[in-house]
Amino acid sequence: MYGWIWRHLPGNTLVRAVLAVLLVVGVVYVLFQYVFPWAEPLLPFGDVTVDQSGTG
């Protein structure tokens, strides 16, 4: 997959490297801004089984 992306990017090695970094930054941005907030209520990370009261 990465080879396919690399072969389809235009320019020489330096331009390809800059474009690849921009693609990675764009994907990370989309994940943190849209995908993770949408999926967070669906994940069971808020279901805590440890009771904090009564210890001490």
Contacts in CASP RR format, 6 or more apart in sequence:
PFRMAT RR
TARGET T0000
AUTHOR 0000-0000-0000
METHOD contacts of the structure
MODEL  1
MYGWIWRHLPGNTLVRAVLAVLLVVGVVYVLFQYVFPWAEPLLPFGDVTV
DQSGTG
5 20 0 8 1.000
5 23 0 8 1.000
6 16 0 8 1.000
6 20 0 8 1.000
9 15 0 8 1.000
9 16 0 8 1.000
9 19 0 8 1.000
9 20 0 8 1.000
10 16 0 8 1.000
10 19 0 8 1.000
END
